[in-house]
């Protein structure tokens, strides 16, 4: 019985596979901050993290050759987590604002969104017309520290504003008529289009603002910032960014 020696090609292939495996196994994890209560960007389904930003993070990690470690937290903790070194990047549906840009560095925007108003469907006759939200006494639900809160404070001085920490809490307040309108990012409205559990709610689908979502890193982390921008360019070029968004967003809404 003869034993053949491995060919040069097989030895080379084995060495290449070992190198790839070793580089990904021992690379520093990319610690990604997100808040898993923001469908369809990041959410839990049957105990598993899902969403646009979750898939984006995994694609970026693959491009950078780094395993992805998700760190779940409230969006109000993103900046502190970056500055303290707890995480490397925020990929949690983060809107670019001047206040945030003064504290963190943003990569290029990967998605354009806007704030939208959500109401009870059976109250559409009361709130669906354009000027309805400016009525005195309208009660708004917003999430603290968000661009939705800033928008309501600036544009509806006669309104009463109540704070809720998640869309589910705000939805419950709408159903109990503790509030009249919930103002939140467009992805929350997009998700209503395919949610049987929330079929009693209605998005007005008129963008109230124009915003850009982007990934954020600690101020001055230019190396990682460039890597994220390069990875984004690759995901745009190969179509993966669009494919991920189309998978999770069942409706097309243009922000104008």
C-alpha positions as CSV (number, residue, x, y, z in Angstrom):
1,X,0.0,0.0,0.0
2,X,1.5,3.3,-1.0
3,X,0.9,6.6,0.7
4,X,0.9,9.7,-1.4
5,X,2.5,12.9,-0.2
6,X,0.3,16.0,-0.1
7,X,0.7,17.9,-3.3
8,X,2.1,21.5,-3.2
9,X,-1.4,22.8,-4.0
10,X,-3.0,21.0,-1.1
11,X,-0.3,22.1,1.3
12,X,-0.7,25.7,0.1
13,X,-4.4,25.6,0.5
14,X,-4.2,24.1,4.0
15,X,-1.8,26.8,5.0
16,X,-4.1,29.5,3.6
17,X,-7.1,28.1,5.4
18,X,-5.1,28.0,8.7
19,X,-4.0,31.6,8.2
20,X,-7.6,32.8,7.6
21,X,-8.9,30.7,10.6
22,X,-6.2,32.0,12.9
23,X,-6.6,35.6,11.8
24,X,-10.3,35.6,12.6
25,X,-10.1,33.4,15.7
26,X,-7.5,35.6,17.5
27,X,-8.5,39.0,16.2
28,X,-9.9,41.5,18.6
29,X,-13.7,41.3,18.7
30,X,-15.6,44.3,17.2
31,X,-17.8,45.4,20.2
32,X,-21.0,46.8,18.8
33,X,-23.5,48.8,20.9
34,X,-27.1,48.5,20.0
35,X,-30.6,48.7,21.6
36,X,-32.6,45.6,20.7
37,X,-36.0,47.3,21.0
38,X,-35.9,49.1,17.7
39,X,-37.6,47.1,14.9
40,X,-36.5,46.6,12.2
41,X,-33.0,47.9,13.0
42,X,-32.4,45.8,16.0
43,X,-34.8,43.5,17.9
44,X,-35.1,40.1,19.6
45,X,-36.9,37.2,17.9
46,X,-37.2,33.9,19.6
47,X,-34.2,34.8,21.8
48,X,-32.0,35.8,18.9
49,X,-30.8,39.3,17.8
50,X,-32.2,40.3,14.4
51,X,-32.4,43.4,12.3
52,X,-30.8,45.6,9.8
53,X,-28.0,46.8,12.1
54,X,-27.4,43.3,13.4
55,X,-26.8,42.0,9.9
56,X,-24.8,45.1,9.0
57,X,-22.5,44.6,11.9
58,X,-21.9,41.0,11.0
59,X,-21.1,42.0,7.4
60,X,-18.7,44.6,8.6
61,X,-17.1,42.2,11.0
62,X,-16.5,39.7,8.2
63,X,-14.9,42.4,6.0
64,X,-12.6,43.5,8.8
65,X,-11.8,40.0,9.8
66,X,-13.0,40.5,13.4
67,X,-15.7,38.5,15.3
68,X,-18.6,40.7,16.4
69,X,-19.6,41.0,20.0
70,X,-23.0,42.7,20.5
71,X,-23.4,44.9,23.7
72,X,-27.0,45.6,24.4
73,X,-27.8,48.9,26.1
74,X,-30.1,51.9,26.0
75,X,-29.4,54.4,23.3
76,X,-28.9,57.1,26.0
77,X,-25.7,55.2,27.1
78,X,-24.1,55.1,23.6
79,X,-21.7,58.0,24.0
80,X,-20.6,57.0,27.5
81,X,-20.0,53.5,26.3
82,X,-17.8,54.7,23.5
83,X,-15.8,57.2,25.6
84,X,-15.2,54.6,28.4
85,X,-14.0,52.0,25.9
86,X,-16.8,49.6,26.7
87,X,-17.6,49.4,23.0
88,X,-15.9,50.1,19.7
89,X,-18.8,51.3,17.6
90,X,-22.4,52.2,17.8
91,X,-24.6,50.5,15.2
92,X,-28.0,51.1,16.8
93,X,-29.9,53.2,14.4
94,X,-28.1,56.4,15.5
95,X,-29.1,59.7,13.9
96,X,-26.5,62.3,13.1
97,X,-27.0,65.5,15.0
98,X,-24.7,68.4,15.7
99,X,-24.8,67.7,19.5
100,X,-23.8,64.1,18.9
101,X,-21.2,64.9,16.3
102,X,-19.5,67.1,18.8
103,X,-19.0,64.1,21.1
104,X,-18.4,61.2,18.6
105,X,-17.2,60.7,15.1
106,X,-19.7,59.5,12.5
107,X,-19.0,57.3,9.5
108,X,-20.8,58.0,6.3
109,X,-24.6,57.7,6.5
110,X,-26.0,54.3,5.4
111,X,-29.7,55.2,5.5
112,X,-32.0,58.2,5.3
113,X,-35.0,58.4,7.6
114,X,-37.3,60.9,9.2
115,X,-39.5,61.2,12.3
116,X,-43.1,60.0,11.7
117,X,-46.3,60.2,13.7
118,X,-48.2,57.1,14.8
119,X,-51.8,57.2,16.0
120,X,-54.6,54.7,16.8
121,X,-56.2,53.7,13.5
122,X,-59.7,54.5,14.8
123,X,-58.7,58.1,15.5
124,X,-57.5,58.8,12.0
125,X,-60.4,61.2,11.4
126,X,-59.2,63.3,14.3
127,X,-55.5,63.4,13.6
128,X,-54.8,62.4,10.0
129,X,-55.2,65.9,8.4
130,X,-52.0,68.0,8.2
131,X,-52.6,70.6,10.9
132,X,-54.2,68.3,13.4
133,X,-51.0,67.9,15.4
134,X,-50.8,71.6,16.1
135,X,-54.1,71.6,18.1
136,X,-53.8,72.8,21.7
137,X,-53.8,70.0,24.2
138,X,-52.5,67.2,21.9
139,X,-50.5,64.7,24.0
140,X,-47.3,63.5,22.4
141,X,-45.3,60.3,23.3
142,X,-41.6,60.5,22.6
143,X,-38.5,58.5,23.6
144,X,-36.1,60.5,25.9
145,X,-32.9,61.8,24.3
146,X,-34.1,61.2,20.7
147,X,-34.5,63.5,17.7
148,X,-38.2,62.8,18.1
149,X,-38.2,64.5,21.5
150,X,-36.2,67.4,20.1
151,X,-38.6,67.8,17.2
152,X,-41.7,67.9,19.4
153,X,-40.2,70.4,21.8
154,X,-39.3,72.7,18.9
155,X,-42.4,72.5,16.8
156,X,-45.3,71.9,19.1
157,X,-45.0,74.4,22.0
158,X,-48.6,74.0,23.0
159,X,-48.4,70.2,23.3
160,X,-48.1,68.0,26.3
161,X,-45.2,65.6,26.0
162,X,-44.7,62.3,27.8
163,X,-41.6,60.2,27.8
164,X,-41.5,56.4,27.1
165,X,-38.4,54.3,26.9
166,X,-39.5,52.0,24.0
167,X,-42.0,51.8,21.2
168,X,-43.9,49.0,23.0
169,X,-44.4,51.4,26.0
170,X,-45.6,54.2,23.7
171,X,-47.9,51.8,21.8
172,X,-49.5,50.8,25.1
173,X,-50.0,54.5,26.0
174,X,-51.7,55.1,22.6
175,X,-54.1,52.2,23.2
176,X,-55.0,53.4,26.6
177,X,-55.4,56.9,25.2
178,X,-52.9,58.3,27.7
179,X,-51.4,60.0,24.6
180,X,-52.7,61.0,21.2
181,X,-49.6,60.7,19.0
182,X,-46.3,58.9,19.1
183,X,-43.4,60.5,17.2
184,X,-40.6,58.1,16.4
185,X,-38.1,57.2,13.7
186,X,-39.4,56.0,10.3
187,X,-38.3,52.4,10.8
188,X,-40.9,52.0,13.6
189,X,-43.6,53.1,11.2
190,X,-42.2,50.8,8.4
191,X,-42.5,47.9,10.8
192,X,-46.2,48.6,11.4
193,X,-46.9,47.6,7.8
194,X,-46.1,43.9,8.5
195,X,-47.0,43.7,12.2
196,X,-50.2,41.8,12.9
197,X,-49.9,42.6,16.6
198,X,-50.0,46.3,15.9
199,X,-52.7,46.4,13.2
200,X,-54.8,48.8,15.4
201,X,-52.1,51.4,14.9
202,X,-51.6,53.7,11.9
203,X,-48.5,55.7,10.7
204,X,-49.3,58.9,9.0
205,X,-46.3,58.3,6.7
206,X,-45.6,62.0,6.3
207,X,-41.9,62.5,7.3
208,X,-41.7,65.3,9.8
209,X,-37.9,65.5,9.6
210,X,-35.1,64.5,7.4
211,X,-32.3,62.6,9.2
212,X,-29.3,60.4,8.4
213,X,-28.4,57.2,10.2
214,X,-24.7,56.4,10.6
215,X,-22.3,54.3,12.7
216,X,-20.4,56.2,15.4
217,X,-17.0,55.7,17.0
218,X,-15.1,57.4,19.8
219,X,-13.9,60.9,18.9
220,X,-10.4,60.6,17.3
221,X,-10.6,56.9,16.4
222,X,-9.7,57.7,12.8
223,X,-8.4,54.1,12.0
224,X,-11.7,52.4,12.8
225,X,-13.7,55.2,11.2
226,X,-11.8,54.7,7.9
227,X,-12.3,51.0,8.1
228,X,-16.1,51.4,8.6
229,X,-16.3,53.8,5.7
230,X,-14.4,51.4,3.5
231,X,-16.6,48.5,4.6
232,X,-19.7,50.6,3.9
233,X,-18.4,51.3,0.4
234,X,-17.9,47.6,-0.2
235,X,-21.4,46.7,1.1
236,X,-22.9,49.3,-1.2
237,X,-20.9,48.1,-4.2
238,X,-21.7,44.4,-3.8
239,X,-25.4,45.1,-3.1
240,X,-25.5,43.6,0.4
241,X,-26.5,46.9,2.1
242,X,-29.6,47.2,-0.1
243,X,-30.4,43.5,0.2
244,X,-30.4,43.7,4.0
245,X,-32.6,46.7,4.0
246,X,-35.1,45.3,1.5
247,X,-35.3,42.1,3.6
248,X,-36.4,43.9,6.8
249,X,-38.4,46.8,5.4
250,X,-41.7,45.8,3.8
251,X,-42.7,49.2,2.5
252,X,-41.0,52.0,0.5
253,X,-41.3,55.4,2.0
254,X,-39.4,58.3,0.5
255,X,-38.2,61.1,2.8
256,X,-38.6,64.4,1.1
